[in-house]
Amino acid sequence: MNHCKDCRHFGEEIKDFAGVGDEIWDTQTGYHVCDYIKHTDKNLHVVTANAVLQDGSGYWAGLCVRDDFGCVNFEAKE
């Protein structure tokens, strides 16, 4: 199976911001955003992509994947 870590749509790792008191640091989550599947705020009847993400607020949504996940939209990195 083709895995996300080898796909051209494998995006940046998502960082989680945590801290204690006034000290804040960012930590690695192990999840990356898939750049293939996009967020849309359009009516789903007019979207032509084979997959989209839509959240209730219309603010942001993203497919978060680990490097060993795989899907049918895999495209090898060049």
HTML snippet that shows the backbone in 3Dmol.js (N, CA, C, O; Angstrom):
<script src="https://3Dmol.org/build/3Dmol-min.js"></script>
<div id="view" style="width:600px;height:400px;position:relative"></div>
<script>
const pdb = `
ATOM      1  N   MET A   1       0.848  -1.185   0.000  1.00  0.00           N
ATOM      2  CA  MET A   1       0.000   0.000   0.000  1.00  0.00           C
ATOM      3  C   MET A   1       0.889   1.242   0.000  1.00  0.00           C
ATOM      4  O   MET A   1       1.957   1.258   0.611  1.00  0.00           O
ATOM      5  N   ASN A   2       0.433   2.265  -0.686  1.00  0.00           N
ATOM      6  CA  ASN A   2       1.130   3.548  -0.693  1.00  0.00           C
ATOM      7  C   ASN A   2       0.736   4.345   0.546  1.00  0.00           C
ATOM      8  O   ASN A   2      -0.447   4.475   0.858  1.00  0.00           O
ATOM      9  N   HIS A   3       1.734   4.878   1.250  1.00  0.00           N
ATOM     10  CA  HIS A   3       1.490   5.588   2.500  1.00  0.00           C
ATOM     11  C   HIS A   3       1.675   7.095   2.339  1.00  0.00           C
ATOM     12  O   HIS A   3       2.406   7.560   1.465  1.00  0.00           O
ATOM     13  N   CYS A   4       1.004   7.833   3.195  1.00  0.00           N
ATOM     14  CA  CYS A   4       1.019   9.295   3.131  1.00  0.00           C
ATOM     15  C   CYS A   4       2.425   9.890   3.160  1.00  0.00           C
ATOM     16  O   CYS A   4       2.678  10.885   2.481  1.00  0.00           O
ATOM     17  N   LYS A   5       3.336   9.313   3.920  1.00  0.00           N
ATOM     18  CA  LYS A   5       4.681   9.880   4.028  1.00  0.00           C
ATOM     19  C   LYS A   5       5.392   9.944   2.683  1.00  0.00           C
ATOM     20  O   LYS A   5       6.338  10.715   2.519  1.00  0.00           O
ATOM     21  N   ASP A   6       4.947   9.139   1.714  1.00  0.00           N
ATOM     22  CA  ASP A   6       5.556   9.124   0.394  1.00  0.00           C
ATOM     23  C   ASP A   6       4.715   9.855  -0.656  1.00  0.00           C
ATOM     24  O   ASP A   6       5.034   9.818  -1.844  1.00  0.00           O
ATOM     25  N   CYS A   7       3.644  10.517  -0.218  1.00  0.00           N
ATOM     26  CA  CYS A   7       2.706  11.183  -1.126  1.00  0.00           C
ATOM     27  C   CYS A   7       3.016  12.675  -1.234  1.00  0.00           C
ATOM     28  O   CYS A   7       3.446  13.297  -0.262  1.00  0.00           O
ATOM     29  N   ARG A   8       2.797  13.239  -2.406  1.00  0.00           N
ATOM     30  CA  ARG A   8       3.064  14.667  -2.604  1.00  0.00           C
ATOM     31  C   ARG A   8       2.067  15.557  -1.870  1.00  0.00           C
ATOM     32  O   ARG A   8       2.318  16.752  -1.718  1.00  0.00           O
ATOM     33  N   HIS A   9       0.955  15.014  -1.416  1.00  0.00           N
ATOM     34  CA  HIS A   9      -0.059  15.787  -0.695  1.00  0.00           C
ATOM     35  C   HIS A   9       0.161  15.793   0.817  1.00  0.00           C
ATOM     36  O   HIS A   9      -0.612  16.410   1.551  1.00  0.00           O
ATOM     37  N   PHE A  10       1.208  15.113   1.289  1.00  0.00           N
ATOM     38  CA  PHE A  10       1.510  15.007   2.714  1.00  0.00           C
ATOM     39  C   PHE A  10       2.041  16.355   3.195  1.00  0.00           C
ATOM     40  O   PHE A  10       3.154  16.749   2.848  1.00  0.00           O
ATOM     41  N   GLY A  11       1.245  17.055   3.990  1.00  0.00           N
ATOM     42  CA  GLY A  11       1.569  18.413   4.410  1.00  0.00           C
ATOM     43  C   GLY A  11       2.422  18.487   5.660  1.00  0.00           C
ATOM     44  O   GLY A  11       2.936  17.483   6.153  1.00  0.00           O
ATOM     45  N   GLU A  12       2.556  19.698   6.152  1.00  0.00           N
ATOM     46  CA  GLU A  12       3.359  19.969   7.348  1.00  0.00           C
ATOM     47  C   GLU A  12       2.758  19.299   8.577  1.00  0.00           C
ATOM     48  O   GLU A  12       1.549  19.082   8.663  1.00  0.00           O
ATOM     49  N   GLU A  13       3.633  18.980   9.524  1.00  0.00           N
ATOM     50  CA  GLU A  13       3.167  18.408  10.783  1.00  0.00           C
ATOM     51  C   GLU A  13       2.425  19.472  11.595  1.00  0.00           C
ATOM     52  O   GLU A  13       2.842  20.628  11.664  1.00  0.00           O
ATOM     53  N   ILE A  14       1.341  19.061  12.193  1.00  0.00           N
ATOM     54  CA  ILE A  14       0.541  19.948  13.030  1.00  0.00           C
ATOM     55  C   ILE A  14       1.195  20.034  14.397  1.00  0.00           C
ATOM     56  O   ILE A  14       1.535  19.012  14.994  1.00  0.00           O
ATOM     57  N   LYS A  15       1.369  21.228  14.885  1.00  0.00           N
ATOM     58  CA  LYS A  15       1.959  21.423  16.207  1.00  0.00           C
ATOM     59  C   LYS A  15       0.862  21.749  17.202  1.00  0.00           C
ATOM     60  O   LYS A  15      -0.122  22.417  16.882  1.00  0.00           O
ATOM     61  N   ASP A  16       1.055  21.267  18.397  1.00  0.00           N
ATOM     62  CA  ASP A  16       0.129  21.516  19.488  1.00  0.00           C
ATOM     63  C   ASP A  16       0.819  22.468  20.456  1.00  0.00           C
ATOM     64  O   ASP A  16       1.934  22.208  20.907  1.00  0.00           O
ATOM     65  N   PHE A  17       0.161  23.554  20.765  1.00  0.00           N
ATOM     66  CA  PHE A  17       0.752  24.525  21.676  1.00  0.00           C
ATOM     67  C   PHE A  17       0.261  24.240  23.086  1.00  0.00           C
ATOM     68  O   PHE A  17      -0.940  24.211  23.354  1.00  0.00           O
ATOM     69  N   ALA A  18       1.210  24.032  23.970  1.00  0.00           N
ATOM     70  CA  ALA A  18       0.890  23.705  25.361  1.00  0.00           C
ATOM     71  C   ALA A  18       1.798  24.499  26.269  1.00  0.00           C
ATOM     72  O   ALA A  18       2.777  25.085  25.807  1.00  0.00           O
ATOM     73  N   GLY A  19       1.500  24.529  27.518  1.00  0.00           N
ATOM     74  CA  GLY A  19       2.370  25.250  28.435  1.00  0.00           C
ATOM     75  C   GLY A  19       1.853  25.231  29.855  1.00  0.00           C
ATOM     76  O   GLY A  19       0.745  24.774  30.139  1.00  0.00           O
ATOM     77  N   VAL A  20       2.683  25.736  30.725  1.00  0.00           N
ATOM     78  CA  VAL A  20       2.341  25.858  32.135  1.00  0.00           C
ATOM     79  C   VAL A  20       2.608  27.301  32.539  1.00  0.00           C
ATOM     80  O   VAL A  20       3.718  27.804  32.364  1.00  0.00           O
ATOM     81  N   GLY A  21       1.599  27.960  33.076  1.00  0.00           N
ATOM     82  CA  GLY A  21       1.770  29.356  33.472  1.00  0.00           C
ATOM     83  C   GLY A  21       2.079  30.225  32.269  1.00  0.00           C
ATOM     84  O   GLY A  21       1.365  30.184  31.267  1.00  0.00           O
ATOM     85  N   ASP A  22       3.147  31.015  32.363  1.00  0.00           N
ATOM     86  CA  ASP A  22       3.533  31.901  31.269  1.00  0.00           C
ATOM     87  C   ASP A  22       4.420  31.209  30.241  1.00  0.00           C
ATOM     88  O   ASP A  22       4.716  31.790  29.197  1.00  0.00           O
ATOM     89  N   GLU A  23       4.843  29.996  30.513  1.00  0.00           N
ATOM     90  CA  GLU A  23       5.741  29.277  29.603  1.00  0.00           C
ATOM     91  C   GLU A  23       4.911  28.486  28.588  1.00  0.00           C
ATOM     92  O   GLU A  23       4.109  27.629  28.960  1.00  0.00           O
ATOM     93  N   ILE A  24       5.114  28.787  27.303  1.00  0.00           N
ATOM     94  CA  ILE A  24       4.377  28.097  26.241  1.00  0.00           C
ATOM     95  C   ILE A  24       5.391  27.493  25.279  1.00  0.00           C
ATOM     96  O   ILE A  24       6.379  28.142  24.935  1.00  0.00           O
ATOM     97  N   TRP A  25       5.161  26.266  24.844  1.00  0.00           N
ATOM     98  CA  TRP A  25       6.041  25.622  23.868  1.00  0.00           C
ATOM     99  C   TRP A  25       5.175  24.867  22.881  1.00  0.00           C
ATOM    100  O   TRP A  25       4.023  24.539  23.164  1.00  0.00           O
ATOM    101  N   ASP A  26       5.746  24.599  21.722  1.00  0.00           N
ATOM    102  CA  ASP A  26       5.002  23.810  20.746  1.00  0.00           C
ATOM    103  C   ASP A  26       5.569  22.402  20.712  1.00  0.00           C
ATOM    104  O   ASP A  26       6.778  22.197  20.820  1.00  0.00           O
ATOM    105  N   THR A  27       4.682  21.444  20.562  1.00  0.00           N
ATOM    106  CA  THR A  27       5.069  20.039  20.562  1.00  0.00           C
ATOM    107  C   THR A  27       4.609  19.387  19.265  1.00  0.00           C
ATOM    108  O   THR A  27       3.615  19.798  18.666  1.00  0.00           O
ATOM    109  N   GLN A  28       5.328  18.389  18.851  1.00  0.00           N
ATOM    110  CA  GLN A  28       4.955  17.645  17.654  1.00  0.00           C
ATOM    111  C   GLN A  28       3.763  16.750  17.985  1.00  0.00           C
ATOM    112  O   GLN A  28       3.693  16.188  19.078  1.00  0.00           O
ATOM    113  N   THR A  29       2.830  16.615  17.047  1.00  0.00           N
ATOM    114  CA  THR A  29       1.662  15.770  17.270  1.00  0.00           C
ATOM    115  C   THR A  29       1.758  14.437  16.543  1.00  0.00           C
ATOM    116  O   THR A  29       1.097  13.471  16.925  1.00  0.00           O
ATOM    117  N   GLY A  30       2.578  14.378  15.496  1.00  0.00           N
ATOM    118  CA  GLY A  30       2.631  13.167  14.675  1.00  0.00           C
ATOM    119  C   GLY A  30       1.595  13.170  13.566  1.00  0.00           C
ATOM    120  O   GLY A  30       1.575  12.263  12.734  1.00  0.00           O
ATOM    121  N   TYR A  31       0.730  14.184  13.546  1.00  0.00           N
ATOM    122  CA  TYR A  31      -0.289  14.297  12.501  1.00  0.00           C
ATOM    123  C   TYR A  31       0.101  15.383  11.505  1.00  0.00           C
ATOM    124  O   TYR A  31       0.672  16.410  11.871  1.00  0.00           O
ATOM    125  N   HIS A  32      -0.219  15.132  10.246  1.00  0.00           N
ATOM    126  CA  HIS A  32       0.056  16.074   9.162  1.00  0.00           C
ATOM    127  C   HIS A  32      -1.255  16.346   8.440  1.00  0.00           C
ATOM    128  O   HIS A  32      -2.143  15.494   8.413  1.00  0.00           O
ATOM    129  N   VAL A  33      -1.374  17.529   7.857  1.00  0.00           N
ATOM    130  CA  VAL A  33      -2.568  17.855   7.078  1.00  0.00           C
ATOM    131  C   VAL A  33      -2.403  17.280   5.677  1.00  0.00           C
ATOM    132  O   VAL A  33      -1.340  17.407   5.069  1.00  0.00           O
ATOM    133  N   CYS A  34      -3.443  16.656   5.176  1.00  0.00           N
ATOM    134  CA  CYS A  34      -3.466  16.186   3.792  1.00  0.00           C
ATOM    135  C   CYS A  34      -3.858  17.374   2.922  1.00  0.00           C
ATOM    136  O   CYS A  34      -4.961  17.906   3.052  1.00  0.00           O
ATOM    137  N   ASP A  35      -2.949  17.794   2.027  1.00  0.00           N
ATOM    138  CA  ASP A  35      -3.216  18.947   1.171  1.00  0.00           C
ATOM    139  C   ASP A  35      -4.143  18.627   0.003  1.00  0.00           C
ATOM    140  O   ASP A  35      -4.570  19.536  -0.708  1.00  0.00           O
ATOM    141  N   TYR A  36      -4.459  17.357  -0.204  1.00  0.00           N
ATOM    142  CA  TYR A  36      -5.349  16.972  -1.302  1.00  0.00           C
ATOM    143  C   TYR A  36      -6.803  17.290  -0.972  1.00  0.00           C
ATOM    144  O   TYR A  36      -7.532  17.833  -1.802  1.00  0.00           O
ATOM    145  N   ILE A  37      -7.215  16.950   0.239  1.00  0.00           N
ATOM    146  CA  ILE A  37      -8.614  17.116   0.619  1.00  0.00           C
ATOM    147  C   ILE A  37      -8.796  18.489   1.241  1.00  0.00           C
ATOM    148  O   ILE A  37      -8.241  18.773   2.302  1.00  0.00           O
ATOM    149  N   LYS A  38      -9.557  19.325   0.594  1.00  0.00           N
ATOM    150  CA  LYS A  38      -9.686  20.726   0.962  1.00  0.00           C
ATOM    151  C   LYS A  38     -10.952  20.993   1.769  1.00  0.00           C
ATOM    152  O   LYS A  38     -11.935  20.255   1.697  1.00  0.00           O
ATOM    153  N   HIS A  39     -10.890  22.068   2.533  1.00  0.00           N
ATOM    154  CA  HIS A  39     -12.057  22.590   3.234  1.00  0.00           C
ATOM    155  C   HIS A  39     -12.872  23.407   2.237  1.00  0.00           C
ATOM    156  O   HIS A  39     -12.304  24.107   1.398  1.00  0.00           O
ATOM    157  N   THR A  40     -14.171  23.326   2.320  1.00  0.00           N
ATOM    158  CA  THR A  40     -15.009  24.131   1.442  1.00  0.00           C
ATOM    159  C   THR A  40     -16.100  24.813   2.248  1.00  0.00           C
ATOM    160  O   THR A  40     -16.619  24.262   3.219  1.00  0.00           O
ATOM    161  N   ASP A  41     -16.431  26.011   1.827  1.00  0.00           N
ATOM    162  CA  ASP A  41     -17.578  26.695   2.427  1.00  0.00           C
ATOM    163  C   ASP A  41     -18.680  26.841   1.387  1.00  0.00           C
ATOM    164  O   ASP A  41     -19.643  27.579   1.595  1.00  0.00           O
ATOM    165  N   LYS A  42     -18.538  26.138   0.268  1.00  0.00           N
ATOM    166  CA  LYS A  42     -19.532  26.202  -0.805  1.00  0.00           C
ATOM    167  C   LYS A  42     -20.603  25.149  -0.585  1.00  0.00           C
ATOM    168  O   LYS A  42     -20.436  24.210   0.193  1.00  0.00           O
ATOM    169  N   ASN A  43     -21.696  25.333  -1.286  1.00  0.00           N
ATOM    170  CA  ASN A  43     -22.762  24.347  -1.277  1.00  0.00           C
ATOM    171  C   ASN A  43     -22.200  23.045  -1.847  1.00  0.00           C
ATOM    172  O   ASN A  43     -21.620  23.050  -2.932  1.00  0.00           O
ATOM    173  N   LEU A  44     -22.360  21.958  -1.147  1.00  0.00           N
ATOM    174  CA  LEU A  44     -21.772  20.697  -1.581  1.00  0.00           C
ATOM    175  C   LEU A  44     -22.328  20.200  -2.910  1.00  0.00           C
ATOM    176  O   LEU A  44     -21.738  19.312  -3.525  1.00  0.00           O
ATOM    177  N   HIS A  45     -23.439  20.748  -3.363  1.00  0.00           N
ATOM    178  CA  HIS A  45     -23.985  20.346  -4.660  1.00  0.00           C
ATOM    179  C   HIS A  45     -23.186  20.910  -5.823  1.00  0.00           C
ATOM    180  O   HIS A  45     -23.339  20.433  -6.948  1.00  0.00           O
ATOM    181  N   VAL A  46     -22.334  21.913  -5.593  1.00  0.00           N
ATOM    182  CA  VAL A  46     -21.554  22.500  -6.684  1.00  0.00           C
ATOM    183  C   VAL A  46     -20.064  22.154  -6.607  1.00  0.00           C
ATOM    184  O   VAL A  46     -19.296  22.574  -7.473  1.00  0.00           O
ATOM    185  N   VAL A  47     -19.648  21.411  -5.610  1.00  0.00           N
ATOM    186  CA  VAL A  47     -18.247  20.996  -5.478  1.00  0.00           C
ATOM    187  C   VAL A  47     -18.021  19.770  -6.358  1.00  0.00           C
ATOM    188  O   VAL A  47     -18.825  18.838  -6.347  1.00  0.00           O
ATOM    189  N   THR A  48     -16.919  19.771  -7.124  1.00  0.00           N
ATOM    190  CA  THR A  48     -16.665  18.654  -8.041  1.00  0.00           C
ATOM    191  C   THR A  48     -15.588  17.691  -7.551  1.00  0.00           C
ATOM    192  O   THR A  48     -15.380  16.647  -8.169  1.00  0.00           O
ATOM    193  N   ALA A  49     -14.897  18.012  -6.457  1.00  0.00           N
ATOM    194  CA  ALA A  49     -13.848  17.126  -5.934  1.00  0.00           C
ATOM    195  C   ALA A  49     -14.469  15.824  -5.435  1.00  0.00           C
ATOM    196  O   ALA A  49     -15.641  15.788  -5.060  1.00  0.00           O
ATOM    197  N   ASN A  50     -13.665  14.747  -5.436  1.00  0.00           N
ATOM    198  CA  ASN A  50     -14.203  13.466  -4.968  1.00  0.00           C
ATOM    199  C   ASN A  50     -14.253  13.372  -3.444  1.00  0.00           C
ATOM    200  O   ASN A  50     -14.819  12.420  -2.907  1.00  0.00           O
ATOM    201  N   ALA A  51     -13.667  14.346  -2.738  1.00  0.00           N
ATOM    202  CA  ALA A  51     -13.748  14.398  -1.280  1.00  0.00           C
ATOM    203  C   ALA A  51     -13.504  15.829  -0.820  1.00  0.00           C
ATOM    204  O   ALA A  51     -12.635  16.517  -1.355  1.00  0.00           O
ATOM    205  N   VAL A  52     -14.262  16.273   0.160  1.00  0.00           N
ATOM    206  CA  VAL A  52     -14.081  17.600   0.751  1.00  0.00           C
ATOM    207  C   VAL A  52     -14.308  17.482   2.254  1.00  0.00           C
ATOM    208  O   VAL A  52     -14.869  16.496   2.733  1.00  0.00           O
ATOM    209  N   LEU A  53     -13.868  18.491   2.983  1.00  0.00           N
ATOM    210  CA  LEU A  53     -14.120  18.583   4.416  1.00  0.00           C
ATOM    211  C   LEU A  53     -14.962  19.820   4.659  1.00  0.00           C
ATOM    212  O   LEU A  53     -14.706  20.879   4.087  1.00  0.00           O
ATOM    213  N   GLN A  54     -15.963  19.682   5.507  1.00  0.00           N
ATOM    214  CA  GLN A  54     -16.781  20.834   5.853  1.00  0.00           C
ATOM    215  C   GLN A  54     -17.152  20.715   7.321  1.00  0.00           C
ATOM    216  O   GLN A  54     -17.734  19.718   7.750  1.00  0.00           O
ATOM    217  N   ASP A  55     -16.808  21.747   8.088  1.00  0.00           N
ATOM    218  CA  ASP A  55     -17.167  21.720   9.504  1.00  0.00           C
ATOM    219  C   ASP A  55     -18.391  22.594   9.734  1.00  0.00           C
ATOM    220  O   ASP A  55     -18.829  23.320   8.840  1.00  0.00           O
ATOM    221  N   GLY A  56     -18.926  22.518  10.918  1.00  0.00           N
ATOM    222  CA  GLY A  56     -20.148  23.243  11.222  1.00  0.00           C
ATOM    223  C   GLY A  56     -19.991  24.749  11.264  1.00  0.00           C
ATOM    224  O   GLY A  56     -20.944  25.476  10.980  1.00  0.00           O
ATOM    225  N   SER A  57     -18.798  25.238  11.615  1.00  0.00           N
ATOM    226  CA  SER A  57     -18.610  26.681  11.754  1.00  0.00           C
ATOM    227  C   SER A  57     -18.239  27.357  10.450  1.00  0.00           C
ATOM    228  O   SER A  57     -18.394  28.572  10.324  1.00  0.00           O
ATOM    229  N   GLY A  58     -17.749  26.598   9.470  1.00  0.00           N
ATOM    230  CA  GLY A  58     -17.291  27.189   8.228  1.00  0.00           C
ATOM    231  C   GLY A  58     -15.952  27.881   8.370  1.00  0.00           C
ATOM    232  O   GLY A  58     -15.555  28.640   7.486  1.00  0.00           O
ATOM    233  N   TYR A  59     -15.237  27.633   9.478  1.00  0.00           N
ATOM    234  CA  TYR A  59     -13.972  28.299   9.745  1.00  0.00           C
ATOM    235  C   TYR A  59     -12.801  27.541   9.135  1.00  0.00           C
ATOM    236  O   TYR A  59     -12.118  28.078   8.263  1.00  0.00           O
ATOM    237  N   TRP A  60     -12.551  26.313   9.567  1.00  0.00           N
ATOM    238  CA  TRP A  60     -11.447  25.510   9.055  1.00  0.00           C
ATOM    239  C   TRP A  60     -11.708  24.048   9.337  1.00  0.00           C
ATOM    240  O   TRP A  60     -12.257  23.687  10.378  1.00  0.00           O
ATOM    241  N   ALA A  61     -11.311  23.218   8.405  1.00  0.00           N
ATOM    242  CA  ALA A  61     -11.353  21.775   8.607  1.00  0.00           C
ATOM    243  C   ALA A  61     -10.204  21.185   7.807  1.00  0.00           C
ATOM    244  O   ALA A  61      -9.867  21.695   6.739  1.00  0.00           O
ATOM    245  N   GLY A  62      -9.612  20.139   8.300  1.00  0.00           N
ATOM    246  CA  GLY A  62      -8.519  19.499   7.586  1.00  0.00           C
ATOM    247  C   GLY A  62      -8.452  18.029   7.929  1.00  0.00           C
ATOM    248  O   GLY A  62      -8.735  17.632   9.059  1.00  0.00           O
ATOM    249  N   LEU A  63      -8.078  17.222   6.955  1.00  0.00           N
ATOM    250  CA  LEU A  63      -7.865  15.809   7.196  1.00  0.00           C
ATOM    251  C   LEU A  63      -6.482  15.658   7.807  1.00  0.00           C
ATOM    252  O   LEU A  63      -5.484  15.991   7.168  1.00  0.00           O
ATOM    253  N   CYS A  64      -6.411  15.167   9.021  1.00  0.00           N
ATOM    254  CA  CYS A  64      -5.150  15.023   9.738  1.00  0.00           C
ATOM    255  C   CYS A  64      -4.755  13.554   9.707  1.00  0.00           C
ATOM    256  O   CYS A  64      -5.501  12.697  10.181  1.00  0.00           O
ATOM    257  N   VAL A  65      -3.579  13.259   9.149  1.00  0.00           N
ATOM    258  CA  VAL A  65      -3.148  11.880   8.944  1.00  0.00           C
ATOM    259  C   VAL A  65      -1.773  11.642   9.557  1.00  0.00           C
ATOM    260  O   VAL A  65      -0.979  12.571   9.705  1.00  0.00           O
ATOM    261  N   ARG A  66      -1.504  10.404   9.907  1.00  0.00           N
ATOM    262  CA  ARG A  66      -0.161   9.996  10.313  1.00  0.00           C
ATOM    263  C   ARG A  66       0.569   9.508   9.070  1.00  0.00           C
ATOM    264  O   ARG A  66      -0.049   9.258   8.035  1.00  0.00           O
ATOM    265  N   ASP A  67       1.880   9.374   9.178  1.00  0.00           N
ATOM    266  CA  ASP A  67       2.674   9.051   7.992  1.00  0.00           C
ATOM    267  C   ASP A  67       2.403   7.669   7.415  1.00  0.00           C
ATOM    268  O   ASP A  67       2.706   7.431   6.246  1.00  0.00           O
ATOM    269  N   ASP A  68       1.835   6.742   8.204  1.00  0.00           N
ATOM    270  CA  ASP A  68       1.581   5.400   7.692  1.00  0.00           C
ATOM    271  C   ASP A  68       0.155   5.179   7.198  1.00  0.00           C
ATOM    272  O   ASP A  68      -0.223   4.055   6.866  1.00  0.00           O
ATOM    273  N   PHE A  69      -0.645   6.263   7.149  1.00  0.00           N
ATOM    274  CA  PHE A  69      -1.989   6.179   6.594  1.00  0.00           C
ATOM    275  C   PHE A  69      -1.870   6.121   5.076  1.00  0.00           C
ATOM    276  O   PHE A  69      -0.850   6.542   4.532  1.00  0.00           O
ATOM    277  N   GLY A  70      -2.874   5.616   4.384  1.00  0.00           N
ATOM    278  CA  GLY A  70      -2.865   5.564   2.932  1.00  0.00           C
ATOM    279  C   GLY A  70      -4.257   5.760   2.381  1.00  0.00           C
ATOM    280  O   GLY A  70      -5.244   5.507   3.073  1.00  0.00           O
ATOM    281  N   CYS A  71      -4.348   6.212   1.134  1.00  0.00           N
ATOM    282  CA  CYS A  71      -5.661   6.407   0.525  1.00  0.00           C
ATOM    283  C   CYS A  71      -5.579   6.223  -0.990  1.00  0.00           C
ATOM    284  O   CYS A  71      -4.490   6.069  -1.541  1.00  0.00           O
ATOM    285  N   VAL A  72      -6.716   6.241  -1.650  1.00  0.00           N
ATOM    286  CA  VAL A  72      -6.777   6.013  -3.100  1.00  0.00           C
ATOM    287  C   VAL A  72      -6.324   7.223  -3.903  1.00  0.00           C
ATOM    288  O   VAL A  72      -6.157   7.113  -5.118  1.00  0.00           O
ATOM    289  N   ASN A  73      -6.119   8.369  -3.270  1.00  0.00           N
ATOM    290  CA  ASN A  73      -5.671   9.574  -3.976  1.00  0.00           C
ATOM    291  C   ASN A  73      -4.159   9.754  -3.921  1.00  0.00           C
ATOM    292  O   ASN A  73      -3.658  10.846  -4.190  1.00  0.00           O
ATOM    293  N   PHE A  74      -3.431   8.707  -3.578  1.00  0.00           N
ATOM    294  CA  PHE A  74      -1.976   8.766  -3.460  1.00  0.00           C
ATOM    295  C   PHE A  74      -1.335   9.213  -4.779  1.00  0.00           C
ATOM    296  O   PHE A  74      -1.681   8.724  -5.855  1.00  0.00           O
ATOM    297  N   GLU A  75      -0.398  10.150  -4.666  1.00  0.00           N
ATOM    298  CA  GLU A  75       0.434  10.560  -5.792  1.00  0.00           C
ATOM    299  C   GLU A  75       1.860  10.647  -5.254  1.00  0.00           C
ATOM    300  O   GLU A  75       2.123  11.371  -4.294  1.00  0.00           O
ATOM    301  N   ALA A  76       2.773   9.913  -5.870  1.00  0.00           N
ATOM    302  CA  ALA A  76       4.148   9.854  -5.385  1.00  0.00           C
ATOM    303  C   ALA A  76       4.815  11.222  -5.404  1.00  0.00           C
ATOM    304  O   ALA A  76       4.563  12.036  -6.292  1.00  0.00           O
ATOM    305  N   LYS A  77       5.679  11.468  -4.403  1.00  0.00           N
ATOM    306  CA  LYS A  77       6.481  12.676  -4.395  1.00  0.00           C
ATOM    307  C   LYS A  77       7.431  12.633  -5.578  1.00  0.00           C
ATOM    308  O   LYS A  77       7.880  11.565  -5.994  1.00  0.00           O
ATOM    309  N   GLU A  78       7.728  13.796  -6.107  1.00  0.00           N
ATOM    310  CA  GLU A  78       8.657  13.826  -7.247  1.00  0.00           C
ATOM    311  C   GLU A  78      10.074  13.994  -6.782  1.00  0.00           C
ATOM    312  O   GLU A  78      10.991  14.041  -7.602  1.00  0.00           O
TER     313      GLU A  78
END
`;
const viewer = $3Dmol.createViewer("view");
viewer.addModel(pdb, "pdb");
viewer.setStyle({}, {cartoon: {color: "spectrum"}});
viewer.zoomTo();
viewer.render();
</script>
